[in-house]
Amino acid sequence: MLIFKSKYIPSPDFVEVNSIEDIKKTKPSDIVLLKEFKAPFDLAKYCKENKVAYAIEANSILDALYASALEASYAIAEINLAKQLQKIADNYLWDMKILAKIANEEELEEIALNGIDGAIIKAKSIKPKA
């Protein structure tokens, strides 16, 4: 199970971006975060073409379907949506990992019991734009 932003485990930074210029300013160790994931998916296409690890904030199953097709590394979602996405990801053998947003480390057990790939602890989880 992947655990991001735990006080006990070091993890890369998720950096919110809104342009290609923002992506170019990130560090190689950062994970680009596309909070606004909408057609025509220009930033996702740029990340795919340039082999930049990126995550999306999924607000629907459709978001995750497109993200998987565009080779996103992670789909971050609220717990209920993450449970649904994990079933789909397992069925279609997605390479993209599903991360549930949780408020604190006590919720990790629920994530594990539901077989979700990982979790990201909301407090301190995202850096401001580069």
Secondary structure by P-SEA (a helix, b strand, c coil): ccccccccbbbbbbcccccaaaaaaccccbbbbcccccccaaaaaaaaaaccccccccccaaaaaaaaaacccbbbbcaaaaaaaaaaaaaacccbbbbbbbccccaaaaaaaacccccccccccccccc
